[in-house]
Amino acid sequence: MKIYFESYGCTLQKSESSLYLNKLLNDKNNQVVDKPEDADLSLIGTCVVIKHTEDRMVKRISTLSKASSNVKVLGCLATVNGNTIESENVQIMKPREFRSFYEGDLDGIEIKSDIYDGIPINQGCTGSCNFCISHIARGRLLSRGIDKIVNQVKMELDRNIKEIRISSLDTAAYGKDIGTDLSELVNQISSINRDFYLRVGMLEPRNTYDILEKLVTSYRHENVFKFLHLPVQSADNSVLEAMNREYTIEEVKEVWKRFINTFPEMSIATDIILGYYNDSREGFEKTLKFLEEYRPDIINVTRFSPRPYTKDYNKIPLNSNLLKEWSNEIIELHREQMENKLDRYIGREEQILITENGKNATMVGRDINYRPVVVKGSYEKYSKITCKIVSHGSNYLIGE
């Protein structure tokens, strides 16, 4: 069978979809092709986090269904609104099959393709944010066993993959349903006596706060990237309460400070939602002040997008012109901060792990803080090189 493959959305969704593809490729008669017109089956991994994204997914599925005789839809769109897109040649992955990923169907899959995005460690989450459709799409927390994940890490290492990525809606929730936690998983992976680096995916503040000291200790392992993706969403407690985020901004600050005090140069990414229905200029100022003080390396800004099946579906976002102004304020602040932050690296020597091809005959590597470094030339993927930082872009370093 000839298979065409596309995947969109978060790292978790991409890792699930790519593993499912590799499962199909365990049949030696199956192969990946470059065009849907040449395929017996087109696989598409989908996302529905905001309405604009869902609309794009629906449009793309329609296009694929005209080019390919058989389309299978994976991911959040399939579990939330799959019945609206299912047709004669469009199949959806049913919720039961989706849940089975975490009940053994992802275990033992031999990785046979370069299309591979990491290891999903748990399905669902422990939260119930009023704006979020993802926890509705994915359901209650369901964690994979540590031994199953470690075995998959070893399979990656056997294929000379040296950037190990674990992902989830909330990696900090890992294990709460099976009597363990993320710190133990990180410890078990880090204890594998091989040459690699581990990147931990997004962690929600509530669950991170609960295991803070143990997790900081786990991050001390030399092969753990000093990278934290901690979505704040707002620095106004009244907004966080309306969102049902289950933490306060003071708890976020405690987590942030604990990591930065231990790893002063680590990279931290965060997410901000603008235009939540009870937000205000005063609330936005609190968020802006937080960003000024804590200086994240990456800020993902999205506008509040009411989603069906959520408690916030009938809530009205703030004026879009106002949100454009707020967004521009964050962008300008972040540009200035990164200019100052990255200037400090010029002249340093950094060891980096080459992870991907860049543009215009360059390669991209990552330092221990997961900061991207662009270097000219051709290097073997996952090789380690030492370079001198000579310049930087808006959010990356340039080395020689």
C-alpha positions as CSV (number, residue, x, y, z in Angstrom):
1,M,0.0,0.0,0.0
2,K,1.2,3.5,-0.9
3,I,0.7,6.0,1.9
4,Y,0.8,9.8,1.7
5,F,1.2,11.6,5.1
6,E,0.6,15.1,6.5
7,S,0.4,16.2,10.1
8,Y,-0.5,19.5,11.8
9,G,-0.7,21.0,15.3
10,C,1.2,20.4,18.5
11,T,4.2,18.1,19.1
12,L,1.9,15.6,20.8
13,Q,-0.4,15.3,17.8
14,K,2.6,15.0,15.4
15,S,4.3,12.3,17.5
16,E,1.1,10.3,17.7
17,S,0.4,10.5,14.0
18,S,4.0,9.7,13.0
19,L,4.1,6.7,15.3
20,Y,0.8,5.5,13.7
21,L,2.4,5.9,10.3
22,N,5.4,3.9,11.4
23,K,3.1,1.2,12.7
24,L,1.7,0.9,9.1
25,L,5.2,0.8,7.7
26,N,6.0,-2.2,9.8
27,D,4.2,-4.0,7.0
28,K,7.0,-4.2,4.4
29,N,4.5,-4.0,1.6
30,N,3.6,-0.4,2.6
31,Q,5.6,2.7,1.6
32,V,5.4,6.5,1.8
33,V,4.8,8.5,-1.3
34,D,5.2,12.2,-2.0
35,K,1.9,13.0,-3.6
36,P,-1.7,12.1,-2.5
37,E,-2.5,11.4,-6.2
38,D,-0.1,8.4,-6.0
39,A,-1.4,7.1,-2.7
40,D,-3.8,4.3,-1.8
41,L,-4.2,6.0,1.6
42,S,-3.7,9.6,2.6
43,L,-3.2,10.0,6.4
44,I,-3.7,13.4,8.0
45,G,-3.1,14.3,11.6
46,T,-5.3,17.3,12.7
47,C,-5.7,20.0,15.2
48,V,-8.8,22.0,16.4
49,V,-7.3,24.3,19.1
50,I,-8.8,27.4,17.5
51,K,-11.5,27.9,14.9
52,H,-9.2,29.2,12.2
53,T,-7.1,26.0,12.5
54,E,-10.2,23.7,12.3
55,D,-11.3,25.5,9.2
56,R,-7.9,24.9,7.6
57,M,-8.1,21.2,8.5
58,V,-11.5,20.8,7.0
59,K,-10.5,22.5,3.8
60,R,-7.3,20.4,3.5
61,I,-9.2,17.1,4.1
62,S,-11.6,18.1,1.3
63,T,-8.7,18.7,-1.0
64,L,-7.1,15.4,-0.1
65,S,-10.4,13.5,-0.6
66,K,-10.5,14.7,-4.2
67,A,-6.9,13.7,-4.9
68,S,-6.8,10.4,-3.0
69,S,-9.1,7.4,-3.1
70,N,-9.0,6.9,0.7
71,V,-8.3,9.4,3.4
72,K,-8.0,8.7,7.1
73,V,-8.2,11.5,9.7
74,L,-6.3,11.3,13.0
75,G,-6.0,13.7,15.9
76,C,-8.3,16.1,17.7
77,L,-10.6,16.9,14.7
78,A,-11.4,13.3,14.3
79,T,-12.5,12.9,18.0
80,V,-14.4,16.2,18.3
81,N,-16.1,16.8,15.0
82,G,-15.3,13.6,13.0
83,N,-18.9,12.9,12.2
84,T,-19.2,16.1,10.2
85,I,-16.3,15.2,7.8
86,E,-16.8,11.4,7.4
87,S,-17.8,10.4,3.9
88,E,-17.5,7.6,1.4
89,N,-13.7,8.0,1.1
90,V,-13.0,9.9,4.3
91,Q,-12.6,7.7,7.4
92,I,-12.0,9.1,10.9
93,M,-10.1,7.5,13.8
94,K,-12.8,6.8,16.4
95,P,-12.2,7.9,20.0
96,R,-11.9,4.3,21.1
97,E,-9.1,3.6,18.7
98,F,-7.5,6.9,19.6
99,R,-7.5,6.0,23.3
100,S,-6.0,2.6,22.5
101,F,-2.8,4.4,21.5
102,Y,-2.2,4.6,25.3
103,E,-3.3,1.1,26.1
104,G,-0.6,-0.7,24.2
105,D,-1.1,0.2,20.5
106,L,1.9,2.6,20.6
107,D,4.2,0.1,22.3
108,G,6.9,-1.8,20.4
109,I,6.4,0.1,17.1
110,E,9.6,-0.2,15.1
111,I,10.6,3.2,13.7
112,K,11.1,2.7,9.9
113,S,10.7,6.2,8.6
114,D,12.4,9.6,8.9
115,I,9.0,11.0,9.5
116,Y,9.1,10.8,13.3
117,D,8.4,13.5,15.9
118,G,8.9,12.0,19.3
119,I,7.3,9.9,22.0
120,P,3.8,10.6,23.5
121,I,3.8,9.8,27.2
122,N,0.2,10.4,28.3
123,Q,-3.2,11.0,26.8
124,G,-5.6,13.7,28.2
125,C,-4.8,15.8,31.2
126,T,-6.0,16.5,34.8
127,G,-7.4,20.0,34.1
128,S,-10.7,21.3,32.8
129,C,-10.0,24.7,31.5
130,N,-13.2,26.5,30.4
131,F,-11.7,27.6,27.0
132,C,-9.9,24.4,26.0
133,I,-11.3,21.9,23.5
134,S,-8.2,19.7,23.7
135,H,-9.1,18.1,27.0
136,I,-12.5,17.3,25.6
137,A,-11.0,15.8,22.5
138,R,-8.6,13.6,24.5
139,G,-10.5,12.8,27.7
140,R,-9.2,11.8,31.1
141,L,-5.5,11.2,31.9
142,L,-4.1,7.9,30.7
143,S,-0.4,7.5,31.1
144,R,1.8,4.9,29.4
145,G,4.1,2.8,31.6
146,I,7.6,4.0,32.2
147,D,9.0,0.7,30.8
148,K,7.1,1.1,27.6
149,I,8.4,4.7,27.1
150,V,12.0,3.8,28.0
151,N,11.8,0.9,25.5
152,Q,10.8,3.3,22.8
153,V,13.6,5.7,23.7
154,K,16.0,2.8,23.3
155,M,14.6,2.0,19.9
156,E,15.1,5.6,18.9
157,L,18.7,5.5,20.1
158,D,19.2,2.3,18.1
159,R,18.4,4.3,15.0
160,N,20.9,6.9,16.0
161,I,18.3,9.5,17.0
162,K,20.0,11.6,19.7
163,E,17.3,14.2,20.4
164,I,14.7,12.4,22.4
165,R,11.5,14.3,22.7
166,I,8.7,13.4,25.1
167,S,5.3,15.1,24.6
168,S,1.8,15.4,26.1
169,L,-0.9,18.0,26.6
170,D,0.7,18.3,30.0
171,T,3.9,16.3,30.6
172,A,3.7,17.4,34.3
173,A,0.5,15.3,34.7
174,Y,2.3,12.2,33.7
175,G,1.9,9.3,36.0
176,K,-0.7,10.7,38.3
177,D,-3.0,7.8,37.3
178,I,-0.4,5.1,37.6
179,G,1.4,6.0,40.8
180,T,4.5,7.7,39.4
181,D,5.4,11.1,38.1
182,L,7.4,13.0,35.4
183,S,10.5,13.3,37.5
184,E,10.8,9.5,37.8
185,L,10.3,9.2,34.0
186,V,13.0,11.7,33.4
187,N,15.3,9.9,35.8
188,Q,14.7,6.6,34.1
189,I,15.3,7.9,30.6
190,S,18.4,9.9,31.7
191,S,19.9,6.8,33.3
192,I,20.2,5.0,29.9
193,N,23.9,4.8,29.3
194,R,23.9,6.2,25.8
195,D,24.8,9.5,24.1
196,F,21.7,11.6,23.7
197,Y,19.7,14.7,24.9
198,L,16.2,14.7,26.3
199,R,13.7,17.5,25.6
200,V,10.7,17.6,27.9
201,G,7.4,18.9,26.3
202,M,4.9,21.3,27.7
203,L,4.2,21.4,31.4
204,E,1.1,23.0,32.9
205,P,1.9,25.2,36.0
206,R,-0.4,23.5,38.4
207,N,1.1,20.0,38.1
208,T,4.6,21.4,37.7
209,Y,4.2,23.2,41.0
210,D,3.1,20.0,42.7
211,I,6.4,18.2,41.8
212,L,8.7,21.2,41.6
213,E,11.6,20.2,43.7
214,K,11.7,16.6,42.3
215,L,11.5,17.9,38.8
216,V,14.3,20.5,39.2
217,T,16.5,17.7,40.6
218,S,15.7,15.5,37.5
219,Y,16.6,18.4,35.2
220,R,20.1,18.4,36.7
221,H,21.0,15.4,34.6
222,E,23.6,16.5,32.0
223,N,21.7,15.0,29.1
224,V,18.4,16.9,29.8
225,F,17.9,20.0,27.7
226,K,17.5,23.0,30.1
227,F,14.2,24.0,28.4
228,L,10.8,24.6,29.9
229,H,7.5,25.2,28.1
230,L,5.3,26.7,30.8
231,P,2.0,28.2,29.5
232,V,1.0,31.1,31.7
233,Q,-2.0,32.4,29.6
234,S,-2.4,35.5,31.8
235,A,-0.8,37.2,34.8
236,D,-4.1,38.4,36.1
237,N,-5.5,36.0,38.8
238,S,-9.1,37.0,38.0
239,V,-8.6,35.9,34.4
240,L,-6.9,32.7,35.5
241,E,-9.8,32.0,37.8
242,A,-12.4,32.6,35.1
243,M,-10.4,30.3,32.8
244,N,-10.3,27.6,35.6
245,R,-6.6,27.3,35.2
246,E,-6.2,26.0,38.8
247,Y,-3.2,28.0,39.7
248,T,-2.3,31.6,40.6
249,I,0.3,33.8,39.0
250,E,2.3,33.7,42.3
251,E,2.6,29.9,41.9
252,V,3.8,30.4,38.3
253,K,6.4,32.9,39.5
254,E,7.6,30.4,42.1
255,V,8.1,27.7,39.5
256,W,9.8,30.1,37.1
257,K,12.2,31.4,39.7
258,R,13.1,28.0,41.0
259,F,14.2,26.8,37.5
260,I,16.0,30.0,36.6
261,N,17.8,30.2,39.9
262,T,19.0,26.6,39.3
263,F,19.7,26.9,35.6
264,P,20.3,30.7,34.9
265,E,20.6,30.4,31.1
266,M,17.8,27.9,30.5
267,S,15.3,28.7,27.7
268,I,11.7,29.1,28.8
269,A,8.7,29.3,26.5
270,T,5.3,30.5,27.5
271,D,1.8,30.9,25.9
272,I,-0.4,34.0,26.3
273,I,-4.1,34.2,25.5
274,L,-5.3,37.7,24.5
275,G,-8.9,38.8,24.5
276,Y,-10.4,36.5,27.1
277,Y,-13.9,37.7,27.8
278,N,-13.2,39.1,31.3
279,D,-9.8,40.5,30.4
280,S,-9.1,44.3,30.6
281,R,-6.4,46.8,30.0
282,E,-5.5,46.5,33.7
283,G,-5.2,42.7,33.3
284,F,-3.2,43.0,30.2
285,E,-0.8,45.4,32.0
286,K,-0.2,42.7,34.6
287,T,0.7,40.2,31.9
288,L,3.0,42.8,30.2
289,K,4.7,43.5,33.5
290,F,5.1,39.7,34.1
291,L,6.8,39.4,30.7
292,E,9.0,42.4,31.3
293,E,10.2,40.9,34.6
294,Y,10.6,37.2,33.6
295,R,11.8,37.6,30.0
296,P,10.7,34.3,28.3
297,D,12.7,33.2,25.3
298,I,9.6,32.3,23.4
299,I,6.1,33.8,23.6
300,N,3.3,32.1,21.8
301,V,0.4,34.6,21.6
302,T,-3.1,33.5,20.5
303,R,-6.4,35.3,20.6
304,F,-9.3,33.8,22.6
305,S,-11.3,31.6,20.3
306,P,-14.5,30.2,21.7
307,R,-14.7,26.5,20.9
308,P,-17.8,24.2,20.7
309,Y,-18.4,21.9,23.7
310,T,-16.5,24.1,26.1
311,K,-18.0,26.2,28.9
312,D,-16.7,29.4,27.1
313,Y,-18.4,28.7,23.8
314,N,-20.9,31.5,24.2
315,K,-18.4,34.0,25.6
316,I,-17.5,37.0,23.4
317,P,-13.8,37.9,22.8
318,L,-12.6,41.4,23.2
319,N,-12.4,43.8,20.2
320,S,-9.9,42.5,17.6
321,N,-8.4,45.9,16.9
322,L,-7.6,46.3,20.6
323,L,-6.0,42.8,20.6
324,K,-3.9,43.7,17.7
325,E,-2.5,46.7,19.7
326,W,-1.8,44.4,22.7
327,S,-0.2,41.8,20.5
328,N,2.1,44.4,19.0
329,E,3.1,45.6,22.4
330,I,4.2,42.1,23.4
331,I,6.0,41.6,20.1
332,E,8.0,44.8,20.5
333,L,8.8,44.1,24.1
334,H,10.0,40.6,23.2
335,R,12.1,41.8,20.3
336,E,14.0,44.2,22.6
337,Q,14.4,41.6,25.3
338,M,15.8,39.0,22.9
339,E,18.1,41.5,21.3
340,N,19.7,42.2,24.7
341,K,19.7,38.5,25.7
342,L,21.3,37.1,22.6
343,D,23.9,39.9,22.4
344,R,25.5,38.4,25.5
345,Y,26.3,35.2,23.6
346,I,28.5,36.8,21.0
347,G,32.1,35.7,21.3
348,R,31.3,32.6,23.3
349,E,32.1,29.0,22.3
350,E,29.1,26.7,22.4
351,Q,28.8,23.0,21.9
352,I,25.8,22.1,19.9
353,L,23.9,19.0,18.7
354,I,23.1,19.3,15.0
355,T,19.3,18.5,14.7
356,E,18.1,19.7,11.3
357,N,18.9,21.3,8.0
358,G,18.7,25.0,7.8
359,K,18.2,27.4,4.9
360,N,20.8,28.6,2.4
361,A,23.4,25.8,3.0
362,T,23.2,26.0,6.8
363,M,22.5,23.5,9.6
364,V,20.7,24.1,12.9
365,G,21.9,22.8,16.2
366,R,20.8,23.1,19.8
367,D,22.9,24.1,22.8
368,I,22.2,22.6,26.2
369,N,19.6,25.3,26.8
370,Y,17.8,24.2,23.6
371,R,18.7,27.6,22.0
372,P,18.9,27.2,18.2
373,V,22.3,27.9,16.6
374,V,22.7,28.3,12.9
375,V,26.0,27.3,11.3
376,K,27.1,27.3,7.7
377,G,28.2,24.1,6.1
378,S,27.2,20.4,6.0
379,Y,27.3,18.3,9.1
380,E,26.0,14.9,10.0
381,K,22.7,15.0,11.8
382,Y,23.1,14.5,15.6
383,S,26.8,15.2,15.4
384,K,28.2,17.4,18.1
385,I,30.3,20.4,17.1
386,T,31.8,23.3,18.9
387,C,31.3,26.8,17.4
388,K,32.0,30.4,18.2
389,I,28.9,32.6,18.3
390,V,29.4,35.6,16.0
391,S,25.9,37.0,15.6
392,H,22.2,36.3,16.1
393,G,18.8,36.6,14.5
394,S,15.6,37.5,16.2
395,N,15.4,34.3,18.2
396,Y,18.5,32.3,17.2
397,L,22.2,32.4,17.5
398,I,24.7,32.3,14.5
399,G,27.9,30.3,14.9
400,E,31.1,29.6,13.1
